[in-house]
Structures are given as C-alpha cells and as structure tokens.
C-alpha cells in the first residue's frame, strides 16, 4: 500500500487518496444527545477554509497558533488548517491559570488562539492586552460578545463559524497556495510546541518536528502489528498532552480510524458502551478505578457471586501464566477458562464496549497487580513509556509478550541507555534489534538517542544543553533498568527521598504498594533528609462513606485533615498489613488523612496528574513538621 507519511498534514490526504473513500466517517461527536458523524472530506474542506482565512490574515510558515479547548472536531479542523500552511500548534491545558496562560502566549508569540468555552474565553480576555503578538481570539461558541463588555481589546475577536464562512469565500483563489504551502512543509520543521507541565519551575516549550511525530508512530506500529486501518478509538484524554495527541489523533490520521469523542470523564463508561471502541488510550488511574469498581460490586454482593468471581480470577491467572511461560493450557484448564469467560469475564469486557483489542496505558506507571488483573480477565493492556521530549513513545509492551511491572520493549530506530547517576558511566545501550528476553541491567538514569528526541526547548538553549548532551543523548530524569529485556521504570530522579541515614527511597513503588488497599485513593510520601517516612493519605471516598455512613457534609468540612480516630485506625490496619511487603526503612511510621484529593485546581498536581512535590511540601509544611514531632509508629 502506498503511503506518504512525511509530515502531519499529509496523513489524512494519504488516507483519502490511497486507503478509504473521502465519504467515510472520520470524526464522531455527541450533540444534544445524538451522535453526529463527520467524514474525511468534510474535515478537510473545513480545514481548507480555515487555512484560507489564515493566509488572508497574513499568517505564514513558522507562526505559532494556540488552542485552548477540550477534544472536539473543532480542535482537529484548526490543527489541520494550521499544520498544512506550516504554522506551529501551541496547545494550552485548559486547567492552567490565567498567569500561566499569559506566560505561554508571550513565550511562544501566539498570533491567534482557538477558545473552547466561555470560562476559558474569560481567562484569555483577562490577559489578551498583555500579549502584544496576539491578533485574533477565535471562540467556537455563540453569543461571545456578552463576555466582552468590560474589555477594550487590541486583538480582534471572531467566531470560528465566521472564520470558516469567510475562509470558504476566498478558498477558490487560495486553494493552489494552500497546496503549495503543504508541499513546502518539511519533516524537519517544527509541528508543535508542547509546554511541559513540570513539577517545578516555569513551563518549557518542547519543540517537536513533523518527523518526530511520524517516525514515532511508524516505529510503534511496527511493534504493535495488531493495529489495523479503520479501527474505532474513543478519545477522552486531552490533546494538549502529547500522549493522547499522538496515540489517538495523529494515529487516527495515519490509519484512518473512526475517532469518537467522549462527552466527559463522568460519562466515559456510557460512551464506551455506545462507541464500542476497538482500542483506547488511557491512564493507570482509570484502569485502577475500573478495577476498584468491579471488585467493590462483587464484594458488596458477597456469597456465591464473590466466590465465583474469585474462582474465575484464579482460573484466569493459571491460564495467563501458562501461556506466558510458552506452554499449551491443558484441556481441563481451557474448559475452565471458557466457563470463567462466559460467567464473569465477558460481562467486564461488555462494560468496556465489548470490542476492545487492547487498552494502551501511559502517562504514569501501571501498578503490577492492576496489569495482572486485566491479564487474568483477558483484557490486553499495553503499557508504554515516554516523555513530551521524546514524542512521546520510547518503549511499549509487545502484544504477545507482557512482562508485568515493565513498560515493554524499545521501539525500532532509537537507542536507550542506562547511566549511573553519580559516575555518568553508561552500563548498557539497548535497541529494538538487540532485544534479549533474558537480559538484565543495573539501575540508573534512562537516556535516549534517536528519531524521537525533541529539537530542543523553545528559546531556551541553556536548558536544552542541560538535557541533551554533546553525543545527542537525552537525559530523561527517570530511573530505571532492563528486566527480562524490557524497560522497567523505578521513579524520577527528582522524587528520590534520601533519609537522614543516607538510604535512597523511591516513592513511586512504595506508594504503589500502599495503593493496593481499596481504602486508599492517593498517597504522598515524605521523608527526604528525615529519620523515617511519613505520608499524606487520601482515602477512597466510596469506601469511606460506605464504612462510616458519612454524608456529603463531612467532605465539605473546612479542616484539611481528618482527625477521627476510628477512620485513622481503619486506614492504619491496611498500612500495617501492606508495610510487611516493604523494607523497614521504606515503611510509613506516621500519616495524616487528607479529607479531599490532591488536585490540579489546587495547584498540587500537574495536568498529567503527577504530584508537585515542592508545592505540596511547602503548602503543608506545618502539618509535615507536626507528624515528625509526634511519636513514630511501627505499622
């Protein structure tokens, strides 16, 4: 099959020229409770009209255009339009503050910005006059004028529908120029600036080229052979994050997927049943919640239903382990699994739409026990690892070979090394081709070299030089090792806690141990330069309400921490049980129960849901000190 995967704007053109008719459905969204389908041709026609408007504005190759909008067809139209005339996509997380948005607008020099909601529009209005490069604000919604009464703006404001209408009028005379612009876009040109959320410091614009995206997708497809043309994918993670943009949006463009937009996280389960996706990108927390909900419903039913569920999981585990060891399951075990599928597992699969080939998990480490649960049920979870700076995928689980607790095999075309943090000695360099299922390596910083590595940080050559060395190695800041040939992630270098005795403690694996408790929703470890480990624990709201018959008023109380001794003892019971799985110096010796979860809105989490360690430690410094003034416990 002929392909021309050289730049992002050529992906859809290749699909309609060589794979599917342009009348085939590309995008699917729900409006007024009805699903609407949008074809490849409709998408490209709207994108062409927007491109024509941009050219009439005087925009040119290399100009930066912003998007602050939830996933939607409008995001696709706008991105396709700017990419094909050589402009650069600067997507902004909707959750950022006005101050952070102003910084990104000015740092990147955004000329025009697409805005998704009145709430986000008001954020832009507040900072627009402080952004001298900004020429157009483009809301997608009606009646935007009523929000502008208190503002006299330097930038013009025009609704997206009017942009499309005006662009369509001048498209006949600009069509050839748009085509010429598209041909002039080079693989080495910058396609996007993606601002790192960062747990510390100001955001940095990661420069990703067209070849970064294309090569990363092609290498990943080479490794995951099961992905076919025309799959159905349900999108709910934000396109402002490189993981979802690459694995859902750009992969859909490359393989002609039917791209369905979930209405919201709250309606995701319902949308999965309606859309019946064949694949989906997700984060570990979603998989954990599905697992928790499944286990909770079975446990609540008790009796025969619970016994049947536990029996089925045991059978699923025996079957999975037999296959993973390269042995053929016995007829008796195969028969048991058929029964387990019919009575238990198929119901779980139906709740996810019933047609999933696999779920692709990224953005954070998937706890080993959660991966094994899905494997026992017969749901494939392919775990990947990467960073914004690596476009993003570095490694991904092979479809037929899953080593739980690892993030898979290195993708083709790149090198991954493990380097001693202190001596800078490189222990090993591995590639896709050098894969050995028995290979093990020491632990160290993960370094990467090859087609996936970014061009650098926008306007920050010094910061770029700090992470990309003279030999072209990108220093990820992640600690890991090779295990059975696969890459395994331990933690971030910045997260390492060194206690007062000099012991290194990696928070993530310790936190994942305690997160095995269904009573615990979030946990944050403390202990750097301290004698022992303490923690903030956020209980599972559902489990807490059920155990103590709590009302909503309990969670609205002004006190940040819960001081009820019965609740503390209830959580301590699980902490004591799970502490036995850890070394003595890793065990929690004291903890506080936080009433509400850590959140992006409170500035405690990044948009990719990583804890901002310095922010949390500073915000709750008094509470942390109080824990260390109390008597340590031996849980």
Buried (B, 14 or more C-beta within 10 A) or exposed (E): EEBEBBBBBBBBBBBBEEBBEBEBBBBBBBEEEEEEEBBBBBBBBBBBBBBBBBBBBEBEEEBBBBBBBBBBBBBBBBBBBBBBBBBBBBBBBBBBEBEBBBBBBBBBBBBBBBBBBBEBBBBBBBBBEEBEBBBBBBBBBEEBEEBBEEEEEEBEBBBBBEBBEBBBEBBEEBEEEBBEBBEEBEBEBBBBBBBBBBBEEEBBBBBBBBBBBBBBBBBBBEBBEBBEEBBBBBBBBBBBBBBBBBBBBBBBBBBBBBBBBBBEEEEBBEBBEBBBBBBBBBBBBBBBBBBBEBBBEBEEEEEEBBEBBEBBBEBBBBBBBBEBEEEEBEEEBEEBBEBBBEBBBBEBBEBBBEBBBBBBBBBBBBBBBBBBBBBBBBBBBBBBBBBBBBBBBBBBBBBEBBBBBBBBBBBBBBBBBBBEBEEEEBBBBBBBEEBEEEBEBEBBBBBBBBBBBBBBBBBBEEBBEEBBEEEEBBBBBBBBBBBBBBBBBBBBBEBBBEBEEEBBBBBBBBBBBBBBBBBBBBBBBBBBEBEBBBBBBBBBBBBBBEBEEBEEEBEEEEEBBBEEEEBBEBBBEBBBEBBEEBEEBBBBBBBBBBBEBBEBEEEBBBBBBBBBBEBBBEBBEEBBEBBBEEEBBEB
